[in-house]
Amino acid sequence: MVALTVDLGRPPWIALVLAFSFATYGLMKNQVRMPALESLTVETALLALPAAIVLGAIELGGRGTFGSGHVATSALLVSLGVVTAVPLLLFGAAASRVPLSTMGLLQYLTPTLQFIIGLLVVHETMSSGRWAGFALVWVALVVFSVDSLRAARSRSALLAAAAPLR
């Protein structure tokens, strides 16, 4: 984060908010032992009123697009519900079955794929500070993964040694 802050001249607030919100969401999904559909239903119910207020404000401000005469736009907006719900259901189903450390590592896939697409497809320029930040994050992930594997092997060896001989 220090490398990115120095490179940008300010803390990377969007990245920090996204990181903390994804981590918090993943932690909550891991700790709440509810089936995926019920969990998503509760989340949707909690967010329905704030979402309706925001959408109402957008519509009152004249910036709403749903039902504005463009059938294709309205159809795309309706389909976004399914496009969003399916991954959330799958994430909810997996979050309670996967260890939190594994889920944390898996959540680095999306930003890494976005980074690769930005670099190789969109040809986004990368400053040295962004390269340093990316490298530091992945070095930390490798160190964490190696330590986790070493600890798991150590626990397995201790359990095997403590098991009575048959």
C-alpha positions in Angstrom: 0.0 0.0 0.0 2.9 2.3 0.7 4.2 1.8 -2.8 0.8 2.7 -4.3 0.3 5.7 -2.0 3.7 7.1 -3.0 3.0 6.4 -6.6 -0.5 8.1 -6.5 0.4 10.8 -4.1 -2.5 9.7 -1.9 -3.9 6.5 -0.4 -5.6 4.3 -2.9 -9.1 4.7 -1.3 -11.1 2.8 -3.8 -8.8 -0.2 -3.6 -8.8 -0.1 0.2 -12.6 0.2 0.4 -13.0 -2.7 -2.0 -10.5 -4.8 -0.2 -12.1 -4.3 3.2 -15.7 -4.7 1.9 -14.8 -8.0 0.0 -12.9 -9.3 3.1 -15.8 -8.4 5.4 -18.3 -10.0 3.1 -16.2 -13.1 2.7 -15.8 -13.4 6.5 -19.5 -12.9 7.2 -20.4 -15.5 4.5 -17.9 -18.0 6.0 -19.1 -17.5 9.6 -22.9 -17.5 8.9 -24.0 -21.1 8.6 -27.0 -20.7 6.3 -27.8 -22.3 3.0 -26.8 -20.0 0.1 -30.4 -19.2 -1.1 -31.6 -18.3 2.4 -28.5 -16.2 3.0 -28.9 -14.3 -0.3 -32.6 -13.8 0.5 -31.7 -12.2 3.8 -29.1 -10.0 2.2 -31.5 -8.9 -0.5 -34.2 -8.1 2.0 -31.8 -6.0 4.1 -30.6 -4.0 1.0 -34.0 -3.7 -0.7 -35.1 -0.5 1.0 -31.7 1.4 0.6 -31.6 0.3 -3.0 -35.1 1.5 -3.6 -34.3 4.9 -2.1 -31.2 5.3 -4.3 -33.1 4.2 -7.4 -35.9 6.6 -6.6 -33.5 9.5 -6.1 -31.9 8.6 -9.5 -35.3 8.5 -11.2 -36.4 11.8 -9.6 -33.2 13.4 -10.7 -34.0 12.5 -14.3 -31.1 10.1 -14.7 -33.1 6.8 -14.6 -33.0 4.6 -17.7 -35.3 1.7 -16.9 -38.5 1.9 -19.0 -37.3 5.0 -20.7 -38.4 3.7 -24.1 -35.3 1.6 -24.9 -36.4 -2.0 -24.7 -32.9 -3.4 -25.1 -31.7 -1.3 -22.2 -34.6 -2.3 -20.0 -34.0 -6.0 -20.9 -30.4 -5.7 -20.0 -31.2 -4.2 -16.7 -33.7 -6.9 -15.9 -31.1 -9.6 -16.8 -28.6 -8.1 -14.4 -30.5 -9.6 -11.6 -29.8 -13.2 -12.8 -26.3 -12.3 -13.8 -25.6 -11.0 -10.3 -27.6 -13.6 -8.3 -26.1 -16.7 -9.8 -22.4 -15.9 -8.8 -23.6 -14.7 -5.4 -25.5 -18.0 -4.8 -22.4 -20.0 -5.9 -20.1 -17.8 -3.6 -22.5 -18.3 -0.7 -22.6 -22.1 -1.2 -18.8 -22.3 -1.4 -18.0 -19.7 1.4 -19.2 -22.0 4.2 -17.4 -25.0 2.9 -14.0 -23.5 2.1 -11.5 -22.4 4.8 -11.3 -18.7 5.2 -7.6 -18.6 4.2 -8.4 -20.4 0.9 -11.3 -18.0 0.2 -9.0 -15.1 0.8 -6.5 -16.4 -1.7 -9.2 -17.1 -4.2 -10.5 -13.5 -4.0 -7.2 -12.4 -5.5 -8.1 -14.1 -8.8 -10.5 -11.4 -10.0 -8.1 -8.4 -9.5 -5.3 -10.4 -11.0 -7.3 -11.3 -14.1 -8.4 -7.6 -14.3 -4.7 -6.6 -14.1 -3.8 -9.1 -16.9 -6.6 -7.9 -19.1 -5.7 -4.3 -18.5 -2.1 -5.0 -19.3 -2.4 -7.4 -22.3 -5.8 -6.5 -23.9 -6.3 -2.8 -23.1 -2.6 -2.0 -23.1 -2.9 0.0 -19.9 0.4 1.7 -18.9 1.8 0.6 -15.6 3.9 2.9 -13.5 6.8 1.6 -11.5 4.8 2.2 -8.3 1.9 0.0 -9.5 4.4 -2.8 -10.5 6.0 -2.6 -7.1 2.6 -2.8 -5.4 1.5 -5.7 -7.5 4.8 -7.5 -6.9 4.6 -6.9 -3.1 1.1 -8.3 -2.9 2.0 -11.5 -4.7 5.2 -11.9 -2.7 3.1 -11.7 0.5 0.6 -14.2 -0.9 3.4 -16.6 -1.8 4.9 -16.3 1.7 1.4 -16.8 3.3 0.7 -19.8 1.1 4.0 -21.4 1.8 3.6 -20.8 5.6 0.0 -22.3 5.5 1.2 -25.4 3.6 4.1 -25.8 6.1 1.7 -25.5 9.0 -0.7 -28.0 7.5 2.0 -30.5 6.9 3.3 -30.0 10.5 -0.2 -30.6 11.9 -0.6 -33.7 9.7 2.7 -35.1 10.9 1.8 -34.5 14.5 -1.6 -36.2 14.1 0.0 -39.1 12.4 2.6 -39.5 15.2 -0.1 -39.2 17.9 -2.4 -41.8 16.3 -2.2 -45.2 17.9 -0.6 -48.0 15.9 -3.1 -50.6 14.6 
